[in-house]
Structure formats: C-alpha cells, structure tokens
Amino acid sequence: MEKAKCKAKKCFSKFGIKFLVGTEIETTLKGINCELCDYCHICDNCPTCEHCQENMDYCSYCDPNEVRDYAIRIGIIDENQDIDICEVCQEYNLWRDIICQRCDPCTDCEYYRNPEYCPYSDEYLLENIDFNRIEKYIDRYYEDGSCGLEFPTKPFSSIAEYYKAIKTIVSVIGKENIKTTKECGGHINISWINQRTKKTWKDYKYTIAKNIMFFSDLLSYMFCSKYTYCRSQWATFPPKYHEIEEYITDKANYPLVLLKSNRIEIRFPDAVNSPNNHTLLTATLLAISFNTKMTYLNQSNFHITKEIYEDIRKYGNPLLERQINILKDKYTILKRIVKPYLIEFSKELRINLVKALDWRFKYPRYTTMAKLNFKQFSLIKNVKLSTIAMQIQKPLLAYC
C-alpha cells in the first residue's frame, strides 16, 4: 500500500493508524455451470433418446442407402454383401451416428442441460449462491487450481465491517463448501499507515513478518484445527533463520507469511469457516503488526519455534510438556502486546476480544476443537450480535 494512495476511511484514532484488512475465502465449489460445461452428461441416458429408441422413431427419418453406405465405409459390411441393412443398423446402433446427428433431438429436449436431471448437479452449486447478498463484500471470484472457487474480499478499514462480511459470505456459501482439512481455507491480508509518523507497514515489513512467525506456533495451536497438517505445504516455515527475508518474498515457497507489493499475506487457513474464530485471529494479527519496536524472532529461538510450528502444522503431533510451557510463556508476551489494540477493536465490535483471546488459549482448537462463541463476550447485554453489524460503514472498493 503506497502512502499516497491509502484509501482507508477510518483512522484507528487512539493510535493514529489507518489499516486495511481482507481475506481470501477458498472453497471446494467448482467454477462451472451448464453454459460452461463442455459436455452434457444427461445425453448418456437421455429420456428423449430412450423414447426414440424404444419406439424406433428414427426409422421415419431413415434413408436405407445412406445407412448402407455408412456401414460399408466403416467396414461393418462388404460392398457386395447382400444383407438386411435394418438388422445391421439395429445391431450396431448405426442410427445414432447417422440419423440422430441429423435429427439433433437434444435441440428441443426439455432435459438438455437441466441440472435437476443431471447426475453431476453438485458441480453447479455456484448457480445456487445468492450473489446479491455477498457482492458488496467481494472483489471477484475465480477458480483456484489448489482447491475450487476462491472469493477474495474487499479490504476493510473496520473490524466490525470485516466481521459482518466474513459472517455473511460463509453463511451464503455454506460451511460445508469451505473445508479446511486439505486444500482449502483462506489467507488474511493486512496493510496500514501511521498517520502521525507517516510510516507504513513497508518500513517494518521484516520485523512484522518475523514477529508473526514468532507467534505462529502459538496461533496455530490456538486457532487451527488438529487437521491442519493435511495442508501444511501451503504455509511453510523458512528452513533457516538467515534465509527468512528471501524466503518470504518468494510465492513459490508457499511461505507462512508472504510479503507482497501492497500487503502482507498470512496463511492461516483453518479459521475462515468460523467467522468468530477468523475475526479474532485477524484482529490479533493486526495487533501484532502494529508492534514494530522489537523483533521477537531471533537466531536463538528460531529453531524451537520452527519445531513446535511444524509439529502442529506439518505432522499433527501431540505437543510435549516443554512445548506447552513455551507456548504459555509466549501467550503472556502476546497478550501484553496485543491487549491495547484489542481493547480498541472491542469497542467497535462490542465484543470483549481480550476475554475471547483468553478463552481461545484455554480451549485451543488444536486439542479441543471448541467453537468460539462471541455472545458470551458481548459488551452489551441482551443485544444480538447480528444487530451490531447494522451500524457499520460500507466496505472499500479495493486494496490500495
């Protein structure tokens, strides 16, 4: 995000920070429909053709000499062979190749390209998505080779806007179409500018990336399911400490943190099918990115961080007691540095995110699979969360 081009509407007033945040929701939906399908599978068992065959309707269109010439041409009978061509036609279904092609019964077939009769109708779920409900929250959608349809959101300058967008998109698409056990999930994208210092995330990009990596084992433990290891190749840890800066700028490495020209992309896939979990994770990552005075990942703690991260994300191993104790110490650090920002986010969202974070650490998804319920952390009694998002701004059009 270039300084001069920042379009964030709101300033994170207490800290003078304008931020943009978005995500990419990957699904198992296929980007095809009847019009894009290159072959109609219903033709294999077409009710119109079945009726035609049973009643031999094609006979009324037949030219026996044409059928005979065709049978000779493809080598079924000899040129001088005296044989009833009708018997040959029925035996070898020659009428399908000659008369059917000319008659073209599928042109007016009521079943042709009708998903109701299509055995592959599950592939046409795209047609069932109510895009009117999510159009204002997404930039576009496209086919991702690693999974299915991907829905990148517009960037938001408000956590409340972001929360409503994720909640709506997941509701419309359906959690059953957002499977995080293998290929699919979602990436979180962030960028910001400090209005007081005029510094942007780019001025601290390696510090931010290293700090996110420092807490990546803890965040994976708290927010990601025990099945995360099934897709570990999409969020890899740098092999060595001195290779970090080069590693995280090369998309071909599929790094956990990827530095792009206009944003930081963080690849925590397993939260997006739970809007509450995903929003809390996003708010926490934003808060980590705002802390630029200290680099927490260093040569001495790199290997133990990588070890715990890969035990969770690559192997799905149960953690040892010493590893759990390290995560406990990390959580103390994490809570201290993110708490001031989470308090501000909480005012906008009207959810106590600090208490929600404590709950998430006490009941990590990696070992408990417990679902985070924002209602128990509401700052307003007897107010449904669905009413909170009604008071938020409209989303931005695009990333800077």
VEXDREN-2710 file (C-alpha; in Angstrom, 1 decimal):
% VEXDREN-2710
k/r/px/py/pz
1/MET/0.0/0.0/0.0
2/GLU/1.6/3.2/-1.1
3/LYS/1.5/6.1/1.3
4/ALA/-0.1/8.5/-1.1
5/LYS/-2.7/6.0/-2.2
6/CYS/-4.1/4.9/1.1
7/LYS/-7.9/4.8/0.9
8/ALA/-8.7/3.6/4.4
9/LYS/-11.7/5.5/5.6
10/LYS/-11.2/5.3/9.3
11/CYS/-8.2/6.1/11.5
12/PHE/-7.5/3.8/14.4
13/SER/-7.9/7.0/16.4
14/LYS/-6.1/6.3/19.7
15/PHE/-3.0/5.1/17.8
16/GLY/-3.3/7.2/14.7
17/ILE/-3.2/4.1/12.4
18/LYS/-5.2/3.6/9.3
19/PHE/-5.4/0.0/8.3
20/LEU/-6.9/-2.3/5.6
21/VAL/-7.7/-5.9/6.2
22/GLY/-9.2/-8.6/3.9
23/THR/-9.2/-12.3/3.4
24/GLU/-9.4/-14.9/0.6
25/ILE/-12.1/-17.5/1.2
26/GLU/-11.2/-20.7/-0.6
27/THR/-14.0/-23.2/-1.3
28/THR/-14.5/-26.6/-2.8
29/LEU/-17.0/-25.2/-5.2
30/LYS/-16.2/-25.7/-8.9
31/GLY/-16.4/-22.7/-11.2
32/ILE/-18.7/-24.3/-13.8
33/ASN/-22.3/-24.2/-14.8
34/CYS/-24.5/-25.5/-17.5
35/GLU/-23.3/-22.9/-20.0
36/LEU/-19.6/-23.6/-19.3
37/CYS/-19.9/-27.4/-19.3
38/ASP/-18.4/-28.8/-22.5
39/TYR/-20.5/-32.0/-22.4
40/CYS/-23.9/-32.7/-21.1
41/HIS/-23.8/-35.9/-19.2
42/ILE/-27.5/-36.4/-19.3
43/CYS/-27.1/-37.3/-23.0
44/ASP/-25.7/-40.6/-21.9
45/ASN/-29.1/-41.5/-20.7
46/CYS/-31.4/-39.0/-22.4
47/PRO/-35.1/-39.6/-21.8
48/THR/-35.9/-38.3/-25.3
49/CYS/-33.4/-40.6/-27.0
50/GLU/-34.7/-43.5/-24.9
51/HIS/-38.2/-42.9/-26.1
52/CYS/-36.9/-42.6/-29.6
53/GLN/-35.1/-45.9/-29.4
54/GLU/-38.0/-47.9/-27.8
55/ASN/-40.4/-46.7/-30.5
56/MET/-37.8/-46.6/-33.3
57/ASP/-38.9/-43.1/-34.2
58/TYR/-35.7/-42.6/-36.1
59/CYS/-36.9/-45.0/-38.8
60/SER/-39.2/-42.4/-40.2
61/TYR/-36.1/-40.3/-40.9
62/CYS/-34.1/-43.1/-42.4
63/ASP/-32.6/-43.4/-45.9
64/PRO/-31.5/-47.1/-46.1
65/ASN/-29.0/-46.4/-48.9
66/GLU/-27.3/-43.8/-46.7
67/VAL/-27.1/-46.2/-43.8
68/ARG/-25.7/-49.0/-46.1
69/ASP/-23.0/-46.6/-47.5
70/TYR/-22.0/-45.7/-43.9
71/ALA/-21.8/-49.4/-42.9
72/ILE/-19.6/-50.1/-45.9
73/ARG/-17.4/-47.1/-45.2
74/ILE/-16.7/-48.0/-41.6
75/GLY/-16.1/-51.7/-42.6
76/ILE/-19.1/-53.4/-40.9
77/ILE/-20.3/-55.0/-44.2
78/ASP/-18.7/-55.6/-47.6
79/GLU/-19.7/-53.6/-50.6
80/ASN/-21.3/-56.6/-52.4
81/GLN/-22.7/-58.2/-49.3
82/ASP/-26.5/-59.0/-49.6
83/ILE/-27.9/-58.2/-46.1
84/ASP/-30.8/-56.5/-44.4
85/ILE/-29.4/-53.1/-43.6
86/CYS/-32.1/-52.6/-40.9
87/GLU/-30.8/-55.6/-39.0
88/VAL/-27.2/-54.2/-39.2
89/CYS/-28.5/-50.8/-38.1
90/GLN/-30.1/-52.2/-35.0
91/GLU/-27.2/-54.5/-34.2
92/TYR/-24.6/-51.7/-34.4
93/ASN/-26.8/-48.7/-33.5
94/LEU/-25.9/-47.0/-36.8
95/TRP/-28.9/-44.8/-36.4
96/ARG/-27.1/-43.0/-33.6
97/ASP/-24.3/-41.9/-35.9
98/ILE/-26.4/-41.0/-38.9
99/ILE/-30.0/-40.2/-38.1
100/CYS/-29.5/-38.8/-34.6
101/GLN/-26.9/-36.4/-35.7
102/ARG/-29.1/-35.1/-38.5
103/CYS/-32.2/-35.1/-36.3
104/ASP/-30.5/-33.5/-33.4
105/PRO/-33.1/-34.4/-30.8
106/CYS/-31.4/-32.6/-28.0
107/THR/-32.0/-29.2/-29.5
108/ASP/-35.5/-29.0/-28.0
109/CYS/-35.1/-31.6/-25.3
110/GLU/-36.7/-30.5/-22.1
111/TYR/-34.0/-32.3/-20.1
112/TYR/-31.0/-30.9/-22.0
113/ARG/-28.7/-29.0/-19.6
114/ASN/-31.2/-29.3/-16.9
115/PRO/-29.4/-29.7/-13.5
116/GLU/-32.5/-31.3/-12.0
117/TYR/-31.8/-34.3/-14.1
118/CYS/-28.0/-34.1/-14.1
119/PRO/-26.1/-36.7/-12.1
120/TYR/-23.3/-34.1/-11.7
121/SER/-25.6/-31.4/-10.2
122/ASP/-23.3/-30.9/-7.2
123/GLU/-20.9/-29.2/-9.5
124/TYR/-23.5/-26.5/-10.2
125/LEU/-23.8/-25.2/-6.7
126/LEU/-22.4/-21.9/-8.0
127/GLU/-25.8/-21.2/-9.5
128/ASN/-27.4/-21.5/-6.1
129/ILE/-25.3/-18.8/-4.5
130/ASP/-27.2/-15.6/-3.8
131/PHE/-24.5/-13.2/-5.1
132/ASN/-26.8/-10.3/-4.3
133/ARG/-26.0/-10.9/-0.6
134/ILE/-22.3/-11.0/-0.9
135/GLU/-21.4/-8.9/-4.0
136/LYS/-20.7/-5.8/-1.9
137/TYR/-18.2/-7.7/0.2
138/ILE/-16.1/-9.4/-2.6
139/ASP/-13.9/-8.0/-5.3
140/ARG/-14.5/-11.0/-7.6
141/TYR/-14.3/-14.8/-7.6
142/TYR/-12.2/-17.1/-9.6
143/GLU/-11.1/-20.7/-10.0
144/ASP/-8.1/-21.6/-7.8
145/GLY/-6.1/-24.6/-9.0
146/SER/-5.3/-25.7/-5.5
147/CYS/-9.0/-26.1/-4.5
148/GLY/-12.0/-24.6/-6.2
149/LEU/-13.6/-21.2/-6.3
150/GLU/-11.9/-18.5/-4.3
151/PHE/-13.7/-15.4/-3.0
152/PRO/-11.2/-12.5/-2.2
153/THR/-13.0/-9.9/-0.1
154/LYS/-12.7/-6.2/-0.5
155/PRO/-10.4/-4.5/2.0
156/PHE/-12.0/-3.1/5.1
157/SER/-10.9/-0.4/7.5
158/SER/-13.1/-1.6/10.2
159/ILE/-13.1/-4.9/12.2
160/ALA/-16.8/-4.7/12.5
161/GLU/-17.2/-4.4/8.7
162/TYR/-14.8/-7.3/8.3
163/TYR/-16.7/-9.4/10.7
164/LYS/-20.1/-8.9/9.1
165/ALA/-18.6/-9.6/5.6
166/ILE/-17.0/-12.9/6.7
167/LYS/-20.1/-13.9/8.6
168/THR/-22.3/-13.2/5.5
169/ILE/-20.1/-14.8/3.0
170/VAL/-19.6/-18.0/5.0
171/SER/-23.4/-18.1/5.6
172/VAL/-24.2/-17.8/1.9
173/ILE/-21.6/-20.1/0.6
174/GLY/-22.1/-22.7/3.3
175/LYS/-19.5/-24.1/5.8
176/GLU/-19.8/-27.4/4.0
177/ASN/-18.2/-25.9/1.0
178/ILE/-15.3/-24.4/3.0
179/LYS/-13.3/-27.4/4.0
180/THR/-10.1/-26.7/5.8
181/THR/-8.7/-30.2/6.3
182/LYS/-6.9/-30.4/3.0
183/GLU/-6.6/-27.8/0.1
184/CYS/-9.0/-25.1/1.3
185/GLY/-9.1/-22.3/3.8
186/GLY/-8.3/-18.7/3.5
187/HIS/-5.5/-16.1/3.7
188/ILE/-5.5/-12.9/5.8
189/ASN/-4.2/-9.7/4.1
190/ILE/-3.2/-6.6/6.1
191/SER/-1.6/-3.2/5.4
192/TRP/-1.5/0.0/7.4
193/ILE/-0.1/3.6/7.7
194/ASN/0.7/5.5/10.8
195/GLN/-0.8/9.0/10.3
196/ARG/1.4/10.6/12.9
197/THR/4.8/9.3/11.8
198/LYS/3.8/8.7/8.1
199/LYS/5.4/5.3/8.4
200/THR/3.8/2.3/6.8
201/TRP/4.0/-1.4/7.2
202/LYS/6.6/-1.5/4.5
203/ASP/9.0/0.4/6.7
204/TYR/8.9/-2.5/9.2
205/LYS/7.9/-5.4/6.9
206/TYR/10.7/-7.8/8.0
207/THR/10.1/-7.0/11.7
208/ILE/6.3/-7.7/11.3
209/ALA/6.9/-10.9/9.3
210/LYS/9.3/-12.2/11.9
211/ASN/7.0/-11.3/14.8
212/ILE/4.1/-13.1/13.1
213/MET/6.4/-16.1/12.6
214/PHE/7.5/-16.0/16.3
215/PHE/3.8/-16.4/17.4
216/SER/2.9/-18.7/14.5
217/ASP/3.2/-21.9/16.6
218/LEU/1.0/-20.3/19.4
219/LEU/-1.6/-19.0/16.9
220/SER/-1.7/-22.3/15.1
221/TYR/-2.2/-24.1/18.4
222/MET/-5.0/-21.7/19.4
223/PHE/-6.8/-21.1/16.2
224/CYS/-6.2/-24.0/13.8
225/SER/-7.7/-27.5/13.9
226/LYS/-5.8/-30.7/14.5
227/TYR/-6.2/-31.5/10.8
228/THR/-4.1/-28.5/9.7
229/TYR/-1.1/-30.7/9.0
230/CYS/-3.0/-32.1/6.0
231/ARG/-2.4/-28.9/4.1
232/SER/1.0/-27.9/5.6
233/GLN/2.6/-27.4/2.2
234/TRP/0.6/-24.2/1.8
235/ALA/2.1/-22.4/4.8
236/THR/5.7/-23.4/5.2
237/PHE/8.3/-22.1/7.6
238/PRO/11.7/-20.9/6.4
239/PRO/14.4/-23.6/6.6
240/LYS/16.9/-21.3/8.3
241/TYR/16.9/-18.0/10.1
242/HIS/19.3/-16.3/7.7
243/GLU/17.0/-17.3/4.8
244/ILE/13.9/-15.6/6.1
245/GLU/13.9/-12.4/4.1
246/GLU/14.5/-14.1/0.8
247/TYR/12.1/-17.0/1.6
248/ILE/9.1/-14.9/2.5
249/THR/9.2/-12.8/-0.7
250/ASP/9.0/-15.8/-3.0
251/LYS/5.5/-17.1/-3.5
252/ALA/6.9/-20.3/-4.9
253/ASN/7.9/-21.3/-1.4
254/TYR/4.3/-21.1/-0.2
255/PRO/5.5/-19.3/3.0
256/LEU/3.5/-18.8/6.1
257/VAL/4.0/-15.1/5.7
258/LEU/4.3/-13.7/2.2
259/LEU/5.4/-10.1/1.6
260/LYS/3.6/-8.6/-1.4
261/SER/3.9/-5.2/-3.0
262/ASN/0.8/-3.8/-1.4
263/ARG/0.1/-6.0/1.6
264/ILE/1.2/-8.8/3.9
265/GLU/-0.5/-12.1/3.3
266/ILE/-0.7/-14.5/6.2
267/ARG/-1.7/-18.1/5.5
268/PHE/-3.7/-19.4/8.5
269/PRO/-6.4/-21.4/6.7
270/ASP/-8.3/-23.1/9.4
271/ALA/-10.2/-20.2/10.9
272/VAL/-12.2/-18.9/8.0
273/ASN/-15.0/-21.4/8.2
274/SER/-15.7/-20.0/11.7
275/PRO/-16.3/-16.2/11.4
276/ASN/-15.8/-15.6/15.1
277/ASN/-12.6/-17.5/15.2
278/HIS/-11.4/-15.9/12.0
279/THR/-12.2/-12.4/13.2
280/LEU/-10.4/-12.8/16.5
281/LEU/-7.3/-14.3/14.7
282/THR/-7.3/-11.4/12.2
283/ALA/-7.6/-8.8/15.0
284/THR/-4.7/-10.5/16.8
285/LEU/-2.5/-10.5/13.7
286/LEU/-3.3/-6.8/13.1
287/ALA/-2.3/-6.0/16.6
288/ILE/1.0/-7.9/16.2
289/SER/1.7/-6.0/13.0
290/PHE/1.3/-2.7/14.9
291/ASN/4.1/-3.6/17.3
292/THR/7.3/-2.7/15.5
293/LYS/9.7/-1.6/18.3
294/MET/11.0/-5.1/18.9
295/THR/11.8/-8.2/16.8
296/TYR/10.8/-11.3/18.8
297/LEU/12.0/-14.0/16.4
298/ASN/15.8/-14.3/16.5
299/GLN/18.6/-16.8/15.9
300/SER/18.3/-18.3/19.4
301/ASN/14.5/-19.0/19.4
302/PHE/14.1/-19.7/15.6
303/HIS/14.6/-23.5/15.8
304/ILE/12.3/-24.2/18.7
305/THR/9.6/-22.0/17.1
306/LYS/10.0/-23.9/13.9
307/GLU/9.9/-27.2/15.7
308/ILE/6.6/-26.5/17.5
309/TYR/5.1/-24.9/14.4
310/GLU/5.9/-27.9/12.3
311/ASP/4.8/-30.4/14.9
312/ILE/1.4/-28.7/14.7
313/ARG/1.2/-27.7/11.0
314/LYS/3.3/-30.4/9.3
315/TYR/2.9/-33.5/11.4
316/GLY/-0.2/-33.0/13.6
317/ASN/1.8/-34.3/16.6
318/PRO/0.6/-34.0/20.3
319/LEU/2.8/-31.4/21.9
320/LEU/5.3/-32.2/24.7
321/GLU/5.0/-30.6/28.1
322/ARG/8.1/-28.5/27.5
323/GLN/6.5/-27.2/24.2
324/ILE/3.2/-26.4/26.0
325/ASN/5.2/-24.4/28.6
326/ILE/6.9/-22.4/25.9
327/LEU/3.5/-21.6/24.4
328/LYS/2.3/-20.5/27.8
329/ASP/5.2/-18.1/28.1
330/LYS/4.6/-16.8/24.5
331/TYR/0.9/-16.2/25.3
332/THR/2.0/-13.9/28.2
333/ILE/4.0/-11.9/25.7
334/LEU/1.3/-12.0/23.1
335/LYS/-1.4/-10.8/25.4
336/ARG/0.7/-7.9/26.7
337/ILE/1.5/-6.5/23.2
338/VAL/-1.9/-7.0/21.6
339/LYS/-4.2/-6.1/24.5
340/PRO/-4.2/-2.3/23.9
341/TYR/-5.3/-2.8/20.3
342/LEU/-7.8/-5.5/21.0
343/ILE/-9.4/-3.1/23.5
344/GLU/-10.0/-0.6/20.8
345/PHE/-11.3/-3.3/18.4
346/SER/-13.6/-4.4/21.1
347/LYS/-15.3/-1.0/21.4
348/GLU/-16.1/-1.1/17.7
349/LEU/-17.1/-4.7/17.6
350/ARG/-18.8/-4.5/21.0
351/ILE/-17.2/-7.8/21.9
352/ASN/-14.6/-8.2/24.6
353/LEU/-11.8/-9.6/22.4
354/VAL/-9.3/-9.8/25.3
355/LYS/-11.5/-12.2/27.2
356/ALA/-12.2/-14.0/23.9
357/LEU/-8.5/-14.4/23.4
358/ASP/-8.0/-15.8/26.9
359/TRP/-10.8/-18.3/26.2
360/ARG/-9.3/-19.3/22.9
361/PHE/-5.9/-20.0/24.6
362/LYS/-7.7/-22.0/27.4
363/TYR/-9.6/-24.0/24.8
364/PRO/-7.3/-24.3/21.8
365/ARG/-8.8/-25.7/18.5
366/TYR/-5.8/-27.9/18.1
367/THR/-6.6/-30.1/21.1
368/THR/-10.3/-29.3/21.9
369/MET/-11.9/-28.3/18.6
370/ALA/-14.0/-26.0/20.8
371/LYS/-16.0/-23.4/18.8
372/LEU/-15.6/-19.7/19.9
373/ASN/-19.0/-18.1/20.7
374/PHE/-18.8/-14.3/20.7
375/LYS/-22.2/-14.0/22.5
376/GLN/-20.6/-14.8/25.9
377/PHE/-18.2/-11.9/25.5
378/SER/-20.7/-9.3/24.4
379/LEU/-20.1/-5.8/25.9
380/ILE/-23.9/-5.1/25.6
381/LYS/-26.3/-7.2/27.5
382/ASN/-29.3/-8.7/25.7
383/VAL/-28.2/-7.4/22.3
384/LYS/-27.8/-9.9/19.5
385/LEU/-24.5/-9.8/17.5
386/SER/-26.5/-9.7/14.3
387/THR/-27.7/-6.2/15.2
388/ILE/-24.2/-4.8/15.8
389/ALA/-23.1/-5.0/12.2
390/MET/-26.1/-2.9/11.1
391/GLN/-24.3/0.2/12.3
392/ILE/-21.1/-0.2/10.3
393/GLN/-19.8/1.5/7.2
394/LYS/-19.9/0.3/3.7
395/PRO/-16.7/-1.6/2.6
396/LEU/-14.0/-0.1/0.4
397/LEU/-13.7/-0.9/-3.2
398/ALA/-10.3/-2.4/-3.4
399/TYR/-6.9/-2.7/-1.9
400/CYS/-4.5/0.2/-2.4
END
